[in-house]
Amino acid sequence: MRKYQLYILCGVTVICFPLLGWVINAIFSEHSFWDQFNSTYHIAVQLLIGGLYGCFSGLICWFIIRSRLMEATRAKYVDRIKALGLNNIEIILVSICAGIGEEILFRGILQDYMGVVLTSIVFVGIHGYFTTKHWSIFLYGLAMTVIIVGIGFAYVEMGVIAPIVAHTIIDVILLYLISKYEDTASGADPISI
């Protein structure tokens, strides 16, 4: 994938996913599209919970990615992400676009029809983690499903802001660490956490 394609994908995600959600909501729901942003929790609490969950989940994912279990597939993903040559601003931009667009559509709209668990399974499946070609990716997908179920319950409790923040932070952590990852003969890399 070239950078301009990534920028297009970011634009599609942050604009078209919420637009699709708005259309689905307009056709099938009595509630306002904007209700997903309502919460009984103060915005600072939503941001804090989303941020903490995102940090915790991102580091768990990094731990799994760095494990020997993921050795064969890690190289493929590291190469793909490094080939993009993302700088820190681009990592943040990609992560924000994915966090906003995907969470508004999946948590804010689809989860109301499909439930927390099924929406989480579909979400992880669309990201390609339920493959029979690579068992390690499949196992990573199962771990991601548990994390995404947590994000789903955060939406039920707090609205869509906490899931957007959590998703964004997970992506920032993983994109940054993967883009800086260097495999060494000892199996450790210079950015161990």
C-alpha positions in Angstrom: 0.0 0.0 0.0 1.2 3.4 -0.9 0.9 6.4 1.4 -1.7 8.2 -0.7 -3.8 5.0 -0.6 -3.5 5.0 3.2 -4.7 8.7 3.2 -7.7 7.7 1.0 -8.5 4.8 3.4 -8.3 7.2 6.3 -10.7 9.6 4.7 -13.1 6.8 3.7 -13.0 5.5 7.3 -13.5 8.8 9.1 -16.2 10.1 6.7 -17.9 7.1 5.0 -18.2 4.8 8.1 -20.1 7.4 10.2 -22.2 8.4 7.1 -23.1 4.7 6.6 -24.0 4.6 10.3 -26.1 7.6 10.0 -28.0 6.1 7.0 -28.5 2.8 8.9 -29.7 4.7 11.9 -32.1 6.9 9.9 -33.7 3.8 8.3 -33.9 1.4 11.2 -33.9 3.4 14.4 -36.2 5.8 16.3 -33.2 7.3 18.1 -31.0 10.1 17.0 -27.6 9.3 15.5 -26.2 11.7 18.0 -27.5 9.7 21.0 -24.4 7.5 20.9 -22.4 10.6 22.1 -24.7 11.0 25.2 -23.4 9.8 28.5 -24.1 10.2 32.2 -20.4 10.4 32.7 -18.4 13.6 32.5 -16.3 13.9 29.3 -13.1 13.8 31.4 -14.1 10.4 32.9 -14.9 9.0 29.4 -11.5 10.2 28.1 -9.7 8.8 31.2 -11.4 5.4 31.0 -10.9 5.2 27.3 -7.3 6.2 27.6 -6.5 3.8 30.4 -8.2 0.9 28.6 -6.5 1.8 25.4 -3.0 1.9 27.0 -3.6 -1.4 28.9 -5.0 -3.1 25.8 -2.3 -1.8 23.5 0.5 -3.0 25.7 -1.2 -6.4 26.0 -1.4 -6.6 22.2 2.3 -5.6 22.0 3.3 -8.3 24.5 1.4 -10.9 22.3 2.9 -9.5 19.0 6.4 -9.7 20.5 6.0 -13.3 21.7 7.6 -16.3 20.0 4.1 -17.4 19.1 3.9 -14.5 16.6 7.4 -14.7 15.3 6.5 -16.0 11.8 3.7 -13.5 11.2 5.2 -10.6 13.0 7.9 -10.1 10.3 5.2 -9.8 7.6 3.3 -7.1 9.5 6.4 -5.3 10.6 7.6 -5.1 7.0 4.2 -3.9 5.8 4.0 -1.1 8.4 7.6 -0.1 8.0 7.1 0.1 4.3 4.6 2.9 4.8 7.3 5.0 6.4 4.8 6.6 8.8 6.0 9.5 10.9 4.5 10.1 14.4 1.9 12.6 13.1 0.8 10.1 10.4 0.5 7.4 13.0 -1.7 9.6 15.1 -3.8 10.6 12.1 -4.4 7.0 11.0 -5.2 6.0 14.5 -7.7 8.9 15.0 -9.4 8.2 11.7 -9.8 4.5 12.5 -10.9 5.2 16.1 -13.6 7.7 15.1 -14.9 6.0 12.0 -14.9 2.4 13.1 -16.2 3.0 16.6 -19.1 5.2 15.4 -20.2 2.6 12.9 -19.5 -0.6 14.9 -20.2 0.4 18.5 -22.5 3.4 18.0 -24.8 1.8 15.4 -24.2 -1.9 14.6 -23.8 -3.0 18.2 -27.3 -1.9 19.0 -28.6 -4.5 16.5 -26.0 -7.2 16.8 -25.0 -7.1 20.5 -21.6 -6.7 22.1 -20.1 -10.1 21.3 -21.3 -10.6 17.7 -20.3 -7.0 16.8 -16.8 -7.7 18.3 -16.4 -11.0 16.4 -17.5 -9.3 13.1 -15.2 -6.3 13.8 -12.1 -8.6 14.5 -13.0 -10.8 11.5 -13.2 -7.8 9.1 -9.7 -6.9 10.2 -8.5 -10.3 9.0 -7.6 -12.0 12.3 -9.8 -15.0 11.9 -7.8 -16.8 9.3 -7.2 -20.5 9.0 -3.9 -19.9 7.1 -2.0 -18.7 10.2 -3.0 -20.1 13.6 -1.0 -17.5 15.4 -3.0 -14.7 13.8 -6.2 -16.6 14.7 -5.1 -16.8 18.3 -4.2 -13.1 18.3 -7.7 -12.5 16.9 -9.2 -14.3 19.8 -7.3 -12.1 22.2 -8.4 -9.0 20.2 -12.0 -10.2 20.4 -11.8 -10.1 24.2 -10.3 -6.6 24.1 -13.0 -5.4 21.7 -15.7 -7.0 23.8 -14.4 -4.7 26.6 -14.6 -1.7 24.3 -18.2 -2.8 23.5 -19.1 -2.8 27.2 -17.5 0.6 27.6 -19.9 1.8 24.9 -22.9 0.3 26.7 -21.9 2.0 30.0 -20.5 5.3 28.7 -21.3 6.0 25.1 -19.0 6.2 22.1 -16.3 8.6 23.3 -14.5 6.1 25.6 -14.4 3.4 22.8 -13.1 6.0 20.3 -10.3 7.0 22.7 -9.4 3.4 23.6 -9.3 2.3 19.9 -7.2 5.3 18.9 -4.7 4.7 21.7 -4.4 1.0 20.9 -3.7 1.8 17.3 -1.2 4.6 18.2 0.7 2.2 20.5 0.8 -0.6 18.1 1.6 1.4 14.9 4.4 3.3 16.8 6.0 0.2 18.4 5.7 -1.9 15.2 7.2 0.8 13.1 10.2 1.1 15.4 10.6 -2.6 15.9 14.0 -4.2 15.2 14.4 -7.9 15.4 17.7 -8.9 16.9 19.4 -12.3 17.2 18.6 -12.4 20.9 14.9 -12.0 20.2 14.7 -8.7 22.0 14.3 -5.3 20.4 15.5 -1.9 21.6 12.1 -0.7 22.5 11.1 -3.4 24.9 8.4 -2.4 27.4 
